[in-house]
């Protein structure tokens, strides 16, 4: 009977030791979690100090469409207009659209009219 009692005592001591180890391990895990949680909060605070809000988008207007008529083409077109050539022929010869040549002719005519009125 003493032998059985001794076995129960050893079993109880072992269980108490395991419980003590479990509780100490649990307490250590909680301490580490709290310490790491504080470090994470500190790092998050540092990061938030350096983060700038996203800048507002800046509107950059698109460049205006470039005319196919540079200065030399304009001069050539005006010479061809003075020779009474057709607008389609002028556009084909210079490699520009017909509308650009028509616009150039209209502007030229308006300039002539304004100069004639100013001369009176």
Phi and psi restraints in degrees (range 20) as a CNS / XPLOR table:
assign (resid 1 and name C) (resid 2 and name N)
       (resid 2 and name CA) (resid 2 and name C) 1.0 -63.2 20.0 2
assign (resid 2 and name N) (resid 2 and name CA)
       (resid 2 and name C) (resid 3 and name N) 1.0 -33.5 20.0 2
assign (resid 2 and name C) (resid 3 and name N)
       (resid 3 and name CA) (resid 3 and name C) 1.0 -65.7 20.0 2
assign (resid 3 and name N) (resid 3 and name CA)
       (resid 3 and name C) (resid 4 and name N) 1.0 -41.6 20.0 2
assign (resid 3 and name C) (resid 4 and name N)
       (resid 4 and name CA) (resid 4 and name C) 1.0 -69.2 20.0 2
assign (resid 4 and name N) (resid 4 and name CA)
       (resid 4 and name C) (resid 5 and name N) 1.0 -41.6 20.0 2
assign (resid 4 and name C) (resid 5 and name N)
       (resid 5 and name CA) (resid 5 and name C) 1.0 -62.3 20.0 2
assign (resid 5 and name N) (resid 5 and name CA)
       (resid 5 and name C) (resid 6 and name N) 1.0 -37.8 20.0 2
assign (resid 5 and name C) (resid 6 and name N)
       (resid 6 and name CA) (resid 6 and name C) 1.0 -64.4 20.0 2
assign (resid 6 and name N) (resid 6 and name CA)
       (resid 6 and name C) (resid 7 and name N) 1.0 -40.3 20.0 2
assign (resid 6 and name C) (resid 7 and name N)
       (resid 7 and name CA) (resid 7 and name C) 1.0 -65.0 20.0 2
assign (resid 7 and name N) (resid 7 and name CA)
       (resid 7 and name C) (resid 8 and name N) 1.0 -41.8 20.0 2
assign (resid 7 and name C) (resid 8 and name N)
       (resid 8 and name CA) (resid 8 and name C) 1.0 -65.6 20.0 2
assign (resid 8 and name N) (resid 8 and name CA)
       (resid 8 and name C) (resid 9 and name N) 1.0 -36.4 20.0 2
assign (resid 8 and name C) (resid 9 and name N)
       (resid 9 and name CA) (resid 9 and name C) 1.0 -65.8 20.0 2
assign (resid 9 and name N) (resid 9 and name CA)
       (resid 9 and name C) (resid 10 and name N) 1.0 -43.1 20.0 2
assign (resid 9 and name C) (resid 10 and name N)
       (resid 10 and name CA) (resid 10 and name C) 1.0 -64.5 20.0 2
assign (resid 10 and name N) (resid 10 and name CA)
       (resid 10 and name C) (resid 11 and name N) 1.0 -40.6 20.0 2
assign (resid 10 and name C) (resid 11 and name N)
       (resid 11 and name CA) (resid 11 and name C) 1.0 -62.9 20.0 2
assign (resid 11 and name N) (resid 11 and name CA)
       (resid 11 and name C) (resid 12 and name N) 1.0 -44.0 20.0 2
assign (resid 11 and name C) (resid 12 and name N)
       (resid 12 and name CA) (resid 12 and name C) 1.0 -64.0 20.0 2
assign (resid 12 and name N) (resid 12 and name CA)
       (resid 12 and name C) (resid 13 and name N) 1.0 -41.7 20.0 2
assign (resid 12 and name C) (resid 13 and name N)
       (resid 13 and name CA) (resid 13 and name C) 1.0 -64.1 20.0 2
assign (resid 13 and name N) (resid 13 and name CA)
       (resid 13 and name C) (resid 14 and name N) 1.0 -39.8 20.0 2
assign (resid 13 and name C) (resid 14 and name N)
       (resid 14 and name CA) (resid 14 and name C) 1.0 -64.8 20.0 2
assign (resid 14 and name N) (resid 14 and name CA)
       (resid 14 and name C) (resid 15 and name N) 1.0 -43.4 20.0 2
assign (resid 14 and name C) (resid 15 and name N)
       (resid 15 and name CA) (resid 15 and name C) 1.0 -64.9 20.0 2
assign (resid 15 and name N) (resid 15 and name CA)
       (resid 15 and name C) (resid 16 and name N) 1.0 -39.8 20.0 2
assign (resid 15 and name C) (resid 16 and name N)
       (resid 16 and name CA) (resid 16 and name C) 1.0 -65.8 20.0 2
assign (resid 16 and name N) (resid 16 and name CA)
       (resid 16 and name C) (resid 17 and name N) 1.0 -39.3 20.0 2
assign (resid 16 and name C) (resid 17 and name N)
       (resid 17 and name CA) (resid 17 and name C) 1.0 -64.9 20.0 2
assign (resid 17 and name N) (resid 17 and name CA)
       (resid 17 and name C) (resid 18 and name N) 1.0 -42.4 20.0 2
assign (resid 17 and name C) (resid 18 and name N)
       (resid 18 and name CA) (resid 18 and name C) 1.0 -64.4 20.0 2
assign (resid 18 and name N) (resid 18 and name CA)
       (resid 18 and name C) (resid 19 and name N) 1.0 -40.6 20.0 2
assign (resid 18 and name C) (resid 19 and name N)
       (resid 19 and name CA) (resid 19 and name C) 1.0 -63.2 20.0 2
assign (resid 19 and name N) (resid 19 and name CA)
       (resid 19 and name C) (resid 20 and name N) 1.0 -41.3 20.0 2
assign (resid 19 and name C) (resid 20 and name N)
       (resid 20 and name CA) (resid 20 and name C) 1.0 -64.3 20.0 2
assign (resid 20 and name N) (resid 20 and name CA)
       (resid 20 and name C) (resid 21 and name N) 1.0 -43.3 20.0 2
assign (resid 20 and name C) (resid 21 and name N)
       (resid 21 and name CA) (resid 21 and name C) 1.0 -62.6 20.0 2
assign (resid 21 and name N) (resid 21 and name CA)
       (resid 21 and name C) (resid 22 and name N) 1.0 -42.2 20.0 2
assign (resid 21 and name C) (resid 22 and name N)
       (resid 22 and name CA) (resid 22 and name C) 1.0 -61.2 20.0 2
assign (resid 22 and name N) (resid 22 and name CA)
       (resid 22 and name C) (resid 23 and name N) 1.0 -46.3 20.0 2
assign (resid 22 and name C) (resid 23 and name N)
       (resid 23 and name CA) (resid 23 and name C) 1.0 -66.3 20.0 2
assign (resid 23 and name N) (resid 23 and name CA)
       (resid 23 and name C) (resid 24 and name N) 1.0 -39.2 20.0 2
assign (resid 23 and name C) (resid 24 and name N)
       (resid 24 and name CA) (resid 24 and name C) 1.0 -68.1 20.0 2
assign (resid 24 and name N) (resid 24 and name CA)
       (resid 24 and name C) (resid 25 and name N) 1.0 -37.3 20.0 2
assign (resid 24 and name C) (resid 25 and name N)
       (resid 25 and name CA) (resid 25 and name C) 1.0 -65.8 20.0 2
assign (resid 25 and name N) (resid 25 and name CA)
       (resid 25 and name C) (resid 26 and name N) 1.0 -41.8 20.0 2
assign (resid 25 and name C) (resid 26 and name N)
       (resid 26 and name CA) (resid 26 and name C) 1.0 -63.2 20.0 2
assign (resid 26 and name N) (resid 26 and name CA)
       (resid 26 and name C) (resid 27 and name N) 1.0 -42.3 20.0 2
assign (resid 26 and name C) (resid 27 and name N)
       (resid 27 and name CA) (resid 27 and name C) 1.0 -64.4 20.0 2
assign (resid 27 and name N) (resid 27 and name CA)
       (resid 27 and name C) (resid 28 and name N) 1.0 -39.6 20.0 2
assign (resid 27 and name C) (resid 28 and name N)
       (resid 28 and name CA) (resid 28 and name C) 1.0 -66.1 20.0 2
assign (resid 28 and name N) (resid 28 and name CA)
       (resid 28 and name C) (resid 29 and name N) 1.0 -39.8 20.0 2
assign (resid 28 and name C) (resid 29 and name N)
       (resid 29 and name CA) (resid 29 and name C) 1.0 -63.4 20.0 2
assign (resid 29 and name N) (resid 29 and name CA)
       (resid 29 and name C) (resid 30 and name N) 1.0 -41.8 20.0 2
assign (resid 29 and name C) (resid 30 and name N)
       (resid 30 and name CA) (resid 30 and name C) 1.0 -64.6 20.0 2
assign (resid 30 and name N) (resid 30 and name CA)
       (resid 30 and name C) (resid 31 and name N) 1.0 -40.3 20.0 2
assign (resid 30 and name C) (resid 31 and name N)
       (resid 31 and name CA) (resid 31 and name C) 1.0 -62.6 20.0 2
assign (resid 31 and name N) (resid 31 and name CA)
       (resid 31 and name C) (resid 32 and name N) 1.0 -46.4 20.0 2
assign (resid 31 and name C) (resid 32 and name N)
       (resid 32 and name CA) (resid 32 and name C) 1.0 -62.8 20.0 2
assign (resid 32 and name N) (resid 32 and name CA)
       (resid 32 and name C) (resid 33 and name N) 1.0 -40.6 20.0 2
assign (resid 32 and name C) (resid 33 and name N)
       (resid 33 and name CA) (resid 33 and name C) 1.0 -63.7 20.0 2
assign (resid 33 and name N) (resid 33 and name CA)
       (resid 33 and name C) (resid 34 and name N) 1.0 -41.6 20.0 2
assign (resid 33 and name C) (resid 34 and name N)
       (resid 34 and name CA) (resid 34 and name C) 1.0 -65.8 20.0 2
assign (resid 34 and name N) (resid 34 and name CA)
       (resid 34 and name C) (resid 35 and name N) 1.0 -43.3 20.0 2
assign (resid 34 and name C) (resid 35 and name N)
       (resid 35 and name CA) (resid 35 and name C) 1.0 -64.4 20.0 2
assign (resid 35 and name N) (resid 35 and name CA)
       (resid 35 and name C) (resid 36 and name N) 1.0 -45.2 20.0 2
assign (resid 35 and name C) (resid 36 and name N)
       (resid 36 and name CA) (resid 36 and name C) 1.0 -68.8 20.0 2
assign (resid 36 and name N) (resid 36 and name CA)
       (resid 36 and name C) (resid 37 and name N) 1.0 -33.1 20.0 2
assign (resid 36 and name C) (resid 37 and name N)
       (resid 37 and name CA) (resid 37 and name C) 1.0 -63.1 20.0 2
assign (resid 37 and name N) (resid 37 and name CA)
       (resid 37 and name C) (resid 38 and name N) 1.0 -42.7 20.0 2
assign (resid 37 and name C) (resid 38 and name N)
       (resid 38 and name CA) (resid 38 and name C) 1.0 -63.6 20.0 2
assign (resid 38 and name N) (resid 38 and name CA)
       (resid 38 and name C) (resid 39 and name N) 1.0 -41.2 20.0 2
assign (resid 38 and name C) (resid 39 and name N)
       (resid 39 and name CA) (resid 39 and name C) 1.0 -64.2 20.0 2
assign (resid 39 and name N) (resid 39 and name CA)
       (resid 39 and name C) (resid 40 and name N) 1.0 -39.9 20.0 2
assign (resid 39 and name C) (resid 40 and name N)
       (resid 40 and name CA) (resid 40 and name C) 1.0 -64.7 20.0 2
assign (resid 40 and name N) (resid 40 and name CA)
       (resid 40 and name C) (resid 41 and name N) 1.0 -40.3 20.0 2
assign (resid 40 and name C) (resid 41 and name N)
       (resid 41 and name CA) (resid 41 and name C) 1.0 -64.4 20.0 2
assign (resid 41 and name N) (resid 41 and name CA)
       (resid 41 and name C) (resid 42 and name N) 1.0 -40.4 20.0 2
assign (resid 41 and name C) (resid 42 and name N)
       (resid 42 and name CA) (resid 42 and name C) 1.0 -63.7 20.0 2
assign (resid 42 and name N) (resid 42 and name CA)
       (resid 42 and name C) (resid 43 and name N) 1.0 -43.8 20.0 2
assign (resid 42 and name C) (resid 43 and name N)
       (resid 43 and name CA) (resid 43 and name C) 1.0 -65.1 20.0 2
assign (resid 43 and name N) (resid 43 and name CA)
       (resid 43 and name C) (resid 44 and name N) 1.0 -39.3 20.0 2
assign (resid 43 and name C) (resid 44 and name N)
       (resid 44 and name CA) (resid 44 and name C) 1.0 -63.8 20.0 2
assign (resid 44 and name N) (resid 44 and name CA)
       (resid 44 and name C) (resid 45 and name N) 1.0 -37.8 20.0 2
assign (resid 44 and name C) (resid 45 and name N)
       (resid 45 and name CA) (resid 45 and name C) 1.0 -65.5 20.0 2
assign (resid 45 and name N) (resid 45 and name CA)
       (resid 45 and name C) (resid 46 and name N) 1.0 -41.8 20.0 2
assign (resid 45 and name C) (resid 46 and name N)
       (resid 46 and name CA) (resid 46 and name C) 1.0 -63.7 20.0 2
assign (resid 46 and name N) (resid 46 and name CA)
       (resid 46 and name C) (resid 47 and name N) 1.0 -43.4 20.0 2
assign (resid 46 and name C) (resid 47 and name N)
       (resid 47 and name CA) (resid 47 and name C) 1.0 -64.4 20.0 2
assign (resid 47 and name N) (resid 47 and name CA)
       (resid 47 and name C) (resid 48 and name N) 1.0 -40.8 20.0 2
assign (resid 47 and name C) (resid 48 and name N)
       (resid 48 and name CA) (resid 48 and name C) 1.0 -66.5 20.0 2
assign (resid 48 and name N) (resid 48 and name CA)
       (resid 48 and name C) (resid 49 and name N) 1.0 -26.5 20.0 2
assign (resid 48 and name C) (resid 49 and name N)
       (resid 49 and name CA) (resid 49 and name C) 1.0 -66.7 20.0 2
assign (resid 49 and name N) (resid 49 and name CA)
       (resid 49 and name C) (resid 50 and name N) 1.0 -36.4 20.0 2
assign (resid 49 and name C) (resid 50 and name N)
       (resid 50 and name CA) (resid 50 and name C) 1.0 -91.4 20.0 2
assign (resid 50 and name N) (resid 50 and name CA)
       (resid 50 and name C) (resid 51 and name N) 1.0 -10.7 20.0 2
assign (resid 50 and name C) (resid 51 and name N)
       (resid 51 and name CA) (resid 51 and name C) 1.0 -79.6 20.0 2
assign (resid 51 and name N) (resid 51 and name CA)
       (resid 51 and name C) (resid 52 and name N) 1.0 129.3 20.0 2
assign (resid 51 and name C) (resid 52 and name N)
       (resid 52 and name CA) (resid 52 and name C) 1.0 -101.0 20.0 2
assign (resid 52 and name N) (resid 52 and name CA)
       (resid 52 and name C) (resid 53 and name N) 1.0 146.8 20.0 2
assign (resid 52 and name C) (resid 53 and name N)
       (resid 53 and name CA) (resid 53 and name C) 1.0 -64.0 20.0 2
assign (resid 53 and name N) (resid 53 and name CA)
       (resid 53 and name C) (resid 54 and name N) 1.0 153.7 20.0 2
assign (resid 53 and name C) (resid 54 and name N)
       (resid 54 and name CA) (resid 54 and name C) 1.0 -62.1 20.0 2
assign (resid 54 and name N) (resid 54 and name CA)
       (resid 54 and name C) (resid 55 and name N) 1.0 131.0 20.0 2
assign (resid 54 and name C) (resid 55 and name N)
       (resid 55 and name CA) (resid 55 and name C) 1.0 -66.8 20.0 2
assign (resid 55 and name N) (resid 55 and name CA)
       (resid 55 and name C) (resid 56 and name N) 1.0 149.3 20.0 2
assign (resid 55 and name C) (resid 56 and name N)
       (resid 56 and name CA) (resid 56 and name C) 1.0 -68.7 20.0 2
assign (resid 56 and name N) (resid 56 and name CA)
       (resid 56 and name C) (resid 57 and name N) 1.0 143.5 20.0 2
assign (resid 56 and name C) (resid 57 and name N)
       (resid 57 and name CA) (resid 57 and name C) 1.0 -65.0 20.0 2
assign (resid 57 and name N) (resid 57 and name CA)
       (resid 57 and name C) (resid 58 and name N) 1.0 140.2 20.0 2
assign (resid 57 and name C) (resid 58 and name N)
       (resid 58 and name CA) (resid 58 and name C) 1.0 -97.0 20.0 2
assign (resid 58 and name N) (resid 58 and name CA)
       (resid 58 and name C) (resid 59 and name N) 1.0 129.2 20.0 2
assign (resid 58 and name C) (resid 59 and name N)
       (resid 59 and name CA) (resid 59 and name C) 1.0 -82.2 20.0 2
assign (resid 59 and name N) (resid 59 and name CA)
       (resid 59 and name C) (resid 60 and name N) 1.0 119.6 20.0 2
assign (resid 59 and name C) (resid 60 and name N)
       (resid 60 and name CA) (resid 60 and name C) 1.0 -113.5 20.0 2
assign (resid 60 and name N) (resid 60 and name CA)
       (resid 60 and name C) (resid 61 and name N) 1.0 112.2 20.0 2
assign (resid 60 and name C) (resid 61 and name N)
       (resid 61 and name CA) (resid 61 and name C) 1.0 -65.9 20.0 2
assign (resid 61 and name N) (resid 61 and name CA)
       (resid 61 and name C) (resid 62 and name N) 1.0 146.0 20.0 2
assign (resid 61 and name C) (resid 62 and name N)
       (resid 62 and name CA) (resid 62 and name C) 1.0 -69.5 20.0 2
assign (resid 62 and name N) (resid 62 and name CA)
       (resid 62 and name C) (resid 63 and name N) 1.0 143.4 20.0 2
assign (resid 62 and name C) (resid 63 and name N)
       (resid 63 and name CA) (resid 63 and name C) 1.0 -65.7 20.0 2
assign (resid 63 and name N) (resid 63 and name CA)
       (resid 63 and name C) (resid 64 and name N) 1.0 147.2 20.0 2
assign (resid 63 and name C) (resid 64 and name N)
       (resid 64 and name CA) (resid 64 and name C) 1.0 -63.6 20.0 2
assign (resid 64 and name N) (resid 64 and name CA)
       (resid 64 and name C) (resid 65 and name N) 1.0 152.1 20.0 2
assign (resid 64 and name C) (resid 65 and name N)
       (resid 65 and name CA) (resid 65 and name C) 1.0 -64.2 20.0 2
assign (resid 65 and name N) (resid 65 and name CA)
       (resid 65 and name C) (resid 66 and name N) 1.0 133.9 20.0 2
assign (resid 65 and name C) (resid 66 and name N)
       (resid 66 and name CA) (resid 66 and name C) 1.0 -83.1 20.0 2
assign (resid 66 and name N) (resid 66 and name CA)
       (resid 66 and name C) (resid 67 and name N) 1.0 141.2 20.0 2
assign (resid 66 and name C) (resid 67 and name N)
       (resid 67 and name CA) (resid 67 and name C) 1.0 -77.2 20.0 2
assign (resid 67 and name N) (resid 67 and name CA)
       (resid 67 and name C) (resid 68 and name N) 1.0 146.8 20.0 2
assign (resid 67 and name C) (resid 68 and name N)
       (resid 68 and name CA) (resid 68 and name C) 1.0 -76.9 20.0 2
assign (resid 68 and name N) (resid 68 and name CA)
       (resid 68 and name C) (resid 69 and name N) 1.0 -8.4 20.0 2
assign (resid 68 and name C) (resid 69 and name N)
       (resid 69 and name CA) (resid 69 and name C) 1.0 -95.4 20.0 2
assign (resid 69 and name N) (resid 69 and name CA)
       (resid 69 and name C) (resid 70 and name N) 1.0 104.5 20.0 2
assign (resid 69 and name C) (resid 70 and name N)
       (resid 70 and name CA) (resid 70 and name C) 1.0 -86.9 20.0 2
assign (resid 70 and name N) (resid 70 and name CA)
       (resid 70 and name C) (resid 71 and name N) 1.0 -175.3 20.0 2
assign (resid 70 and name C) (resid 71 and name N)
       (resid 71 and name CA) (resid 71 and name C) 1.0 -62.1 20.0 2
assign (resid 71 and name N) (resid 71 and name CA)
       (resid 71 and name C) (resid 72 and name N) 1.0 -42.8 20.0 2
assign (resid 71 and name C) (resid 72 and name N)
       (resid 72 and name CA) (resid 72 and name C) 1.0 -69.2 20.0 2
assign (resid 72 and name N) (resid 72 and name CA)
       (resid 72 and name C) (resid 73 and name N) 1.0 -35.9 20.0 2
assign (resid 72 and name C) (resid 73 and name N)
       (resid 73 and name CA) (resid 73 and name C) 1.0 -67.6 20.0 2
assign (resid 73 and name N) (resid 73 and name CA)
       (resid 73 and name C) (resid 74 and name N) 1.0 -35.6 20.0 2
assign (resid 73 and name C) (resid 74 and name N)
       (resid 74 and name CA) (resid 74 and name C) 1.0 -64.5 20.0 2
assign (resid 74 and name N) (resid 74 and name CA)
       (resid 74 and name C) (resid 75 and name N) 1.0 -43.6 20.0 2
assign (resid 74 and name C) (resid 75 and name N)
       (resid 75 and name CA) (resid 75 and name C) 1.0 -62.1 20.0 2
assign (resid 75 and name N) (resid 75 and name CA)
       (resid 75 and name C) (resid 76 and name N) 1.0 -44.7 20.0 2
assign (resid 75 and name C) (resid 76 and name N)
       (resid 76 and name CA) (resid 76 and name C) 1.0 -62.0 20.0 2
assign (resid 76 and name N) (resid 76 and name CA)
       (resid 76 and name C) (resid 77 and name N) 1.0 -41.7 20.0 2
assign (resid 76 and name C) (resid 77 and name N)
       (resid 77 and name CA) (resid 77 and name C) 1.0 -63.3 20.0 2
assign (resid 77 and name N) (resid 77 and name CA)
       (resid 77 and name C) (resid 78 and name N) 1.0 -42.4 20.0 2
assign (resid 77 and name C) (resid 78 and name N)
       (resid 78 and name CA) (resid 78 and name C) 1.0 -66.0 20.0 2
assign (resid 78 and name N) (resid 78 and name CA)
       (resid 78 and name C) (resid 79 and name N) 1.0 -37.3 20.0 2
assign (resid 78 and name C) (resid 79 and name N)
       (resid 79 and name CA) (resid 79 and name C) 1.0 -63.2 20.0 2
assign (resid 79 and name N) (resid 79 and name CA)
       (resid 79 and name C) (resid 80 and name N) 1.0 -41.7 20.0 2
assign (resid 79 and name C) (resid 80 and name N)
       (resid 80 and name CA) (resid 80 and name C) 1.0 -68.2 20.0 2
assign (resid 80 and name N) (resid 80 and name CA)
       (resid 80 and name C) (resid 81 and name N) 1.0 -33.7 20.0 2
assign (resid 80 and name C) (resid 81 and name N)
       (resid 81 and name CA) (resid 81 and name C) 1.0 -66.1 20.0 2
assign (resid 81 and name N) (resid 81 and name CA)
       (resid 81 and name C) (resid 82 and name N) 1.0 -42.2 20.0 2
assign (resid 81 and name C) (resid 82 and name N)
       (resid 82 and name CA) (resid 82 and name C) 1.0 -62.3 20.0 2
assign (resid 82 and name N) (resid 82 and name CA)
       (resid 82 and name C) (resid 83 and name N) 1.0 -28.7 20.0 2
assign (resid 82 and name C) (resid 83 and name N)
       (resid 83 and name CA) (resid 83 and name C) 1.0 -83.9 20.0 2
assign (resid 83 and name N) (resid 83 and name CA)
       (resid 83 and name C) (resid 84 and name N) 1.0 5.4 20.0 2
assign (resid 83 and name C) (resid 84 and name N)
       (resid 84 and name CA) (resid 84 and name C) 1.0 62.3 20.0 2
assign (resid 84 and name N) (resid 84 and name CA)
       (resid 84 and name C) (resid 85 and name N) 1.0 38.8 20.0 2
assign (resid 84 and name C) (resid 85 and name N)
       (resid 85 and name CA) (resid 85 and name C) 1.0 -83.1 20.0 2
assign (resid 85 and name N) (resid 85 and name CA)
       (resid 85 and name C) (resid 86 and name N) 1.0 155.1 20.0 2
assign (resid 85 and name C) (resid 86 and name N)
       (resid 86 and name CA) (resid 86 and name C) 1.0 -69.4 20.0 2
assign (resid 86 and name N) (resid 86 and name CA)
       (resid 86 and name C) (resid 87 and name N) 1.0 148.1 20.0 2
assign (resid 86 and name C) (resid 87 and name N)
       (resid 87 and name CA) (resid 87 and name C) 1.0 -60.6 20.0 2
assign (resid 87 and name N) (resid 87 and name CA)
       (resid 87 and name C) (resid 88 and name N) 1.0 -40.6 20.0 2
assign (resid 87 and name C) (resid 88 and name N)
       (resid 88 and name CA) (resid 88 and name C) 1.0 -63.1 20.0 2
assign (resid 88 and name N) (resid 88 and name CA)
       (resid 88 and name C) (resid 89 and name N) 1.0 -39.0 20.0 2
assign (resid 88 and name C) (resid 89 and name N)
       (resid 89 and name CA) (resid 89 and name C) 1.0 -65.8 20.0 2
assign (resid 89 and name N) (resid 89 and name CA)
       (resid 89 and name C) (resid 90 and name N) 1.0 -42.4 20.0 2
assign (resid 89 and name C) (resid 90 and name N)
       (resid 90 and name CA) (resid 90 and name C) 1.0 -62.9 20.0 2
assign (resid 90 and name N) (resid 90 and name CA)
       (resid 90 and name C) (resid 91 and name N) 1.0 -45.5 20.0 2
assign (resid 90 and name C) (resid 91 and name N)
       (resid 91 and name CA) (resid 91 and name C) 1.0 -62.0 20.0 2
assign (resid 91 and name N) (resid 91 and name CA)
       (resid 91 and name C) (resid 92 and name N) 1.0 -42.8 20.0 2
assign (resid 91 and name C) (resid 92 and name N)
       (resid 92 and name CA) (resid 92 and name C) 1.0 -66.8 20.0 2
assign (resid 92 and name N) (resid 92 and name CA)
       (resid 92 and name C) (resid 93 and name N) 1.0 -40.0 20.0 2
assign (resid 92 and name C) (resid 93 and name N)
       (resid 93 and name CA) (resid 93 and name C) 1.0 -67.3 20.0 2
assign (resid 93 and name N) (resid 93 and name CA)
       (resid 93 and name C) (resid 94 and name N) 1.0 -35.6 20.0 2
assign (resid 93 and name C) (resid 94 and name N)
       (resid 94 and name CA) (resid 94 and name C) 1.0 -94.5 20.0 2
assign (resid 94 and name N) (resid 94 and name CA)
       (resid 94 and name C) (resid 95 and name N) 1.0 -11.1 20.0 2
assign (resid 94 and name C) (resid 95 and name N)
       (resid 95 and name CA) (resid 95 and name C) 1.0 73.6 20.0 2
assign (resid 95 and name N) (resid 95 and name CA)
       (resid 95 and name C) (resid 96 and name N) 1.0 34.6 20.0 2
assign (resid 95 and name C) (resid 96 and name N)
       (resid 96 and name CA) (resid 96 and name C) 1.0 -123.3 20.0 2
assign (resid 96 and name N) (resid 96 and name CA)
       (resid 96 and name C) (resid 97 and name N) 1.0 172.7 20.0 2
assign (resid 96 and name C) (resid 97 and name N)
       (resid 97 and name CA) (resid 97 and name C) 1.0 -78.2 20.0 2
assign (resid 97 and name N) (resid 97 and name CA)
       (resid 97 and name C) (resid 98 and name N) 1.0 157.9 20.0 2
assign (resid 97 and name C) (resid 98 and name N)
       (resid 98 and name CA) (resid 98 and name C) 1.0 -65.3 20.0 2
assign (resid 98 and name N) (resid 98 and name CA)
       (resid 98 and name C) (resid 99 and name N) 1.0 -36.9 20.0 2
assign (resid 98 and name C) (resid 99 and name N)
       (resid 99 and name CA) (resid 99 and name C) 1.0 -63.2 20.0 2
assign (resid 99 and name N) (resid 99 and name CA)
       (resid 99 and name C) (resid 100 and name N) 1.0 -36.4 20.0 2
assign (resid 99 and name C) (resid 100 and name N)
       (resid 100 and name CA) (resid 100 and name C) 1.0 -65.3 20.0 2
assign (resid 100 and name N) (resid 100 and name CA)
       (resid 100 and name C) (resid 101 and name N) 1.0 -40.7 20.0 2
assign (resid 100 and name C) (resid 101 and name N)
       (resid 101 and name CA) (resid 101 and name C) 1.0 -67.0 20.0 2
assign (resid 101 and name N) (resid 101 and name CA)
       (resid 101 and name C) (resid 102 and name N) 1.0 -41.8 20.0 2
assign (resid 101 and name C) (resid 102 and name N)
       (resid 102 and name CA) (resid 102 and name C) 1.0 -60.5 20.0 2
assign (resid 102 and name N) (resid 102 and name CA)
       (resid 102 and name C) (resid 103 and name N) 1.0 -41.6 20.0 2
assign (resid 102 and name C) (resid 103 and name N)
       (resid 103 and name CA) (resid 103 and name C) 1.0 -63.6 20.0 2
assign (resid 103 and name N) (resid 103 and name CA)
       (resid 103 and name C) (resid 104 and name N) 1.0 -43.7 20.0 2
assign (resid 103 and name C) (resid 104 and name N)
       (resid 104 and name CA) (resid 104 and name C) 1.0 -60.6 20.0 2
assign (resid 104 and name N) (resid 104 and name CA)
       (resid 104 and name C) (resid 105 and name N) 1.0 -41.4 20.0 2
assign (resid 104 and name C) (resid 105 and name N)
       (resid 105 and name CA) (resid 105 and name C) 1.0 -64.7 20.0 2
assign (resid 105 and name N) (resid 105 and name CA)
       (resid 105 and name C) (resid 106 and name N) 1.0 -43.5 20.0 2
assign (resid 105 and name C) (resid 106 and name N)
       (resid 106 and name CA) (resid 106 and name C) 1.0 -62.6 20.0 2
assign (resid 106 and name N) (resid 106 and name CA)
       (resid 106 and name C) (resid 107 and name N) 1.0 -45.0 20.0 2
assign (resid 106 and name C) (resid 107 and name N)
       (resid 107 and name CA) (resid 107 and name C) 1.0 -62.3 20.0 2
assign (resid 107 and name N) (resid 107 and name CA)
       (resid 107 and name C) (resid 108 and name N) 1.0 -41.0 20.0 2
assign (resid 107 and name C) (resid 108 and name N)
       (resid 108 and name CA) (resid 108 and name C) 1.0 -62.6 20.0 2
assign (resid 108 and name N) (resid 108 and name CA)
       (resid 108 and name C) (resid 109 and name N) 1.0 -42.4 20.0 2
assign (resid 108 and name C) (resid 109 and name N)
       (resid 109 and name CA) (resid 109 and name C) 1.0 -65.5 20.0 2
assign (resid 109 and name N) (resid 109 and name CA)
       (resid 109 and name C) (resid 110 and name N) 1.0 -40.5 20.0 2
assign (resid 109 and name C) (resid 110 and name N)
       (resid 110 and name CA) (resid 110 and name C) 1.0 -63.5 20.0 2
assign (resid 110 and name N) (resid 110 and name CA)
       (resid 110 and name C) (resid 111 and name N) 1.0 -38.2 20.0 2
assign (resid 110 and name C) (resid 111 and name N)
       (resid 111 and name CA) (resid 111 and name C) 1.0 -65.3 20.0 2
assign (resid 111 and name N) (resid 111 and name CA)
       (resid 111 and name C) (resid 112 and name N) 1.0 -40.7 20.0 2
assign (resid 111 and name C) (resid 112 and name N)
       (resid 112 and name CA) (resid 112 and name C) 1.0 -64.2 20.0 2
assign (resid 112 and name N) (resid 112 and name CA)
       (resid 112 and name C) (resid 113 and name N) 1.0 -43.0 20.0 2
assign (resid 112 and name C) (resid 113 and name N)
       (resid 113 and name CA) (resid 113 and name C) 1.0 -62.8 20.0 2
assign (resid 113 and name N) (resid 113 and name CA)
       (resid 113 and name C) (resid 114 and name N) 1.0 -42.4 20.0 2
assign (resid 113 and name C) (resid 114 and name N)
       (resid 114 and name CA) (resid 114 and name C) 1.0 -65.3 20.0 2
assign (resid 114 and name N) (resid 114 and name CA)
       (resid 114 and name C) (resid 115 and name N) 1.0 -38.8 20.0 2
assign (resid 114 and name C) (resid 115 and name N)
       (resid 115 and name CA) (resid 115 and name C) 1.0 -68.4 20.0 2
assign (resid 115 and name N) (resid 115 and name CA)
       (resid 115 and name C) (resid 116 and name N) 1.0 -37.1 20.0 2
assign (resid 115 and name C) (resid 116 and name N)
       (resid 116 and name CA) (resid 116 and name C) 1.0 -66.7 20.0 2
assign (resid 116 and name N) (resid 116 and name CA)
       (resid 116 and name C) (resid 117 and name N) 1.0 -40.7 20.0 2
assign (resid 116 and name C) (resid 117 and name N)
       (resid 117 and name CA) (resid 117 and name C) 1.0 -66.7 20.0 2
assign (resid 117 and name N) (resid 117 and name CA)
       (resid 117 and name C) (resid 118 and name N) 1.0 -37.0 20.0 2
assign (resid 117 and name C) (resid 118 and name N)
       (resid 118 and name CA) (resid 118 and name C) 1.0 -69.9 20.0 2
assign (resid 118 and name N) (resid 118 and name CA)
       (resid 118 and name C) (resid 119 and name N) 1.0 -29.7 20.0 2
assign (resid 118 and name C) (resid 119 and name N)
       (resid 119 and name CA) (resid 119 and name C) 1.0 -77.6 20.0 2
assign (resid 119 and name N) (resid 119 and name CA)
       (resid 119 and name C) (resid 120 and name N) 1.0 -17.5 20.0 2
